[in-house]
Amino acid sequence: MKYVATAIVFSLLLAFITVKLAGAKTIKVTYKIKSNHSKSLVRTATATSNPPKAKMTTTPSQRLPVVEKKVPSNSVVDEIVQATTETFGADQADAMVELVRRESTWNPYAINPSSGACGLFQSLPCSKVLSVSGTLDNVQGQIQWGVRYIQERYQNPSNALLFHDQHNWY
């Protein structure tokens, strides 16, 4: 199915995203994207994680912040879907949502305690994403970095997800 960019942007305005908190540790996200052929892609993704708090120590050269934040609302997933469809097409939205779910459970403040990777896309080192976003509070900057990283290294989210399936990292 071929998607026209303008139809996708318009469709995103009509898209809905629902986040249901099923207990304190489970997030369920449903998103819908209409194509230019009036067909819809409807997907649901569920993620379970520990409470979204992260603490880390840094060496003097790293100067990374200690972060204790809550997972933001469904706007993060909405922004990821929008950036994905604008850059790669609506058919890549499922792969991108799944990739970010696996990496950070849509938590822009996620920090891997063993590697130091951080953010929605688990940038390693964390300084890579911070060079674009400035702080982990800048979700749009993180998404911009993540989309560019996937485009440059894997060409699209499906390829990145395939690599992740094989190696448990990307």
N, C-alpha and C positions, 0 to 999 in steps of 0.2 A: 504494500500500500504506500503510495507516495503522498507526502505531506507538503503542503505549501506553507512557507514561512509565515506569511501574513495570516493564513487561516489558523496556524498554531498559536500565534500571539493572541489573536482574537479568542481562540478556544480557551487559552489559559485564563482569560478574563472570566470565562464561564465555568472554568474548572472549580471543583470543590475539593477541599481537603478536610477530613474530620479526624481529630485526634481524640481517642477515648483512653482515659487512664483506667486500666483494669487493675486496681491495686496500686501500690506505690512504685512498683518496679517494672510494669509492663506498659508499653505504648503501642497502640494500634493506629495505623495511618491508612486511610483510604483516599485515593486520588483518582480523578477522572479527567481525561483529556479527549476532546472531540477532534476528529480529523476534518479535512475539507470535504469529505464524502459523507458527513453527518454520522459517521460511525464513532463509537467511543471506546477508548481503552480504559477499563476500570480495574484497578489493582488494589490489593490490601497487603500491607506488610506489618508484621508484628515483631517487636523486639523486647527482650527482657534484659535488664542490666542491674548492676548494683546502684545504689543511690548515686546521683550524678555529682559527686564531689571528687576533686582531685587535689592532691598535694604533691609537691615535688621540691626537691632542693636543687640548687644550681651551683655551678662553679662560678667564680667571679667573672669569667669571660662570657658565660651564657646570659646572665642577667634576665632569666625568664621569670615571669610572675608566678607567685603562688596563687592558685585559683580555687575558689570555692563558690560555685555558681549552680543554679538550677538549670535543668534542661528547658530551653525556651519553647514557646508554643509551636503550633503547626506551621508557623510562618517560615521556619527553617526548611522544612520539607517542601513547602510551596516554592520557595526561592530556588532550591536545588532543581526541582522539576522544571521551573521556568528557564533557568540557565541552561539546563540540559537540552530542552526542546529547541531553544533558540540557537544553540551551537551545533548539536548533533542530530536533531529531529526527535519527534515524539516517540518513535520506536526505541529510542535509547533510554527513556525515562525509567523503565523498570530496572534495567541493569544499574543505573546510577543510584537509584534509591536503595537497591539491595547492597551495593558496594559501600555506601555511606552507613547503612544500617550495620553492616558487619564491622566496619572500622571504628565507628564512634557512637552508634545508636542515636545518630542525629544530634549528638551533644557537641556543640562547638568548643566546649571547655575540656573535652576528653584529653587526658594525658596518659600515655602508656608508662607505667612506673618502671618497667624494665628497660625500655629502649629510649624513652624520652620523646617519642613521637607525640604530636599534639594536633588538636583540632578535628574538624569534621572529616578530613581526608587523611588524618594521621601522618602529617608531614614529618619526615625524618631527614635531617634534624629539624627541630621545631622552628629554627631561625629562617628556614626557607619560606614558610607561610607567613611568618611575622614580617618578613621583608616586603610583603605585599599588603597584608592586612594591618600591620602595626601592632594590633593587640588581638587576642582571641575574642574580644567583644565585637569585632568587626566581621560579622557573618558574611556580608557581601564580599569582602576582601578574601575571606577563606574560600568562598565558592569560586570566585574569579581565579584564585591560585589553583584550586583543585581541577577545575575545568581545563585550564591551560596545561597543567601537568598531564592529565589523562590524554588530552589531544596530542601533545608532543610525544609522549612515550608510547601510548597504545592506540592512537587514532580515534578511539571511541570507547564509551563505557562498557560495551559488550566484550571487547577485547581485554579490557582491564579486569573485568569480572572473571573471564575465562582464565587469565593468568592467576588471579586470586584463588580460584577453585583448585588450581594445580599446585600452588606454592604457599597458600594461606597468608600471603602478603602481596602487595602490588607496588 
